[in-house]
Amino acid sequence: MKVTLQFHGGRQEIYQMALEWARDSGMLLVEERFFPIYQVQLVGEVREEGGKTRCSDGIDRISLNPSSVDLSATSSLDYVKRNPDSLFINLGEQSDAILRESVLAAMTDEVALVKVWKRLWERARKSMCKGAWVENTMSGARSRVASHYYTADAKRLAEAGVVPIGGTDWIRYQFD
């Protein structure tokens, strides 16, 4: 079974959502930094600020994991190979100017995890708004994508002038 969801969301909002999922499901939350040196660690309550654990700028991916997780990975690909049943969230870049698309993905044959990942995928979708116009800034082509998801924070950021973009700088979104 495989689930994927491409969406826009504020990094802190996504991090809090994943942290809540981890607590609710009894799973471990792991964060990874890809550059300049690969690092992987369990999320702790160390960075609590105002009652909430904060997502630092250097975190590239977070994952929910069953009770056992192998943190001995030396690269992001190695981590996936060592923990194939995880639910991964690649956090999109966020600055005062742009908000890049994030991606949630999981693949597993474990029956118990299939139910959990589907439930969390559906929970994510239900918590978000959907519908956007997408423009290729190089060609000027514009298209309606009724099924593009975004969070309340992504909408707020876009209304404040932060530009939602896709996987490349050529793709720009305008939320409904």
Long-range contacts (C-beta under 8 A, 24 or more apart in sequence): 1-107, 1-108, 1-109, 1-114, 1-117, 1-118, 2-105, 2-106, 2-107, 3-87, 3-104, 3-105, 3-106, 3-107, 3-117, 3-118, 3-121, 4-103, 4-104, 4-105, 5-103, 5-104, 5-105, 5-121, 5-124, 5-125, 5-149, 6-101, 6-102, 6-103, 6-148, 6-149, 7-101, 7-102, 7-103, 7-104, 7-124, 7-128, 7-148, 7-149, 7-150, 7-151, 7-154, 8-92, 8-99, 8-101, 8-102, 8-148, 8-149, 8-150, 8-151, 8-154, 8-158, 8-164, 8-173, 8-175, 9-92, 9-102, 9-128, 9-150, 9-151, 9-153, 9-154, 10-94, 10-99, 10-151, 10-153, 10-154, 10-156, 10-157, 11-55, 11-57, 11-59, 11-91, 11-92, 11-94, 12-52, 12-54, 12-55, 12-153, 13-151, 13-152, 13-153, 13-154, 14-55, 14-62, 14-89, 14-91, 14-102, 14-151, 15-53, 15-54, 15-55, 15-59, 15-62, 15-91, 16-52, 16-53, 17-124, 17-127, 18-62, 18-64, 18-89, 19-43, 19-53, 21-64, 21-120, 21-123, 22-64, 25-64, 25-116, 25-120, 26-67, 27-64, 27-65, 27-66, 27-67, 27-116, 28-64, 28-65, 28-66, 28-67, 28-69, 29-62, 29-63, 29-64, 29-65, 30-62, 30-63, 30-65, 30-69, 30-71, 30-83, 30-86, 31-55, 31-59, 31-61, 31-62, 32-59, 32-60, 32-61, 32-62, 32-63, 32-76, 32-79, 33-58, 33-59, 33-60, 34-60, 34-61, 34-76, 35-60, 38-73, 38-74, 38-75, 38-76, 40-71, 40-73, 40-79, 41-71, 42-69, 42-71, 55-91, 59-91, 60-90, 60-91, 61-88, 61-89, 61-90, 61-91, 62-88, 62-89, 62-91, 63-87, 63-88, 63-89, 64-120, 66-110, 66-113, 84-108, 85-110, 85-113, 87-117, 87-120, 94-157, 94-162, 95-162, 96-162, 97-162, 97-163, 98-162, 98-163, 98-164, 98-165, 98-169, 99-154, 99-157, 99-158, 99-162, 99-163, 99-164, 99-165, 100-165, 100-166, 100-167, 101-164, 101-165, 101-166, 101-167, 101-173, 124-149, 125-149, 127-151, 129-155, 129-175, 129-176, 130-176, 131-175, 131-176, 132-164, 132-173, 132-174, 132-175, 132-176, 133-173, 133-174, 134-166, 134-171, 134-172, 134-173, 134-174, 135-171, 135-172, 135-173, 135-174, 136-170, 136-171, 137-169, 137-170, 137-171, 137-172, 138-170, 148-173, 150-175
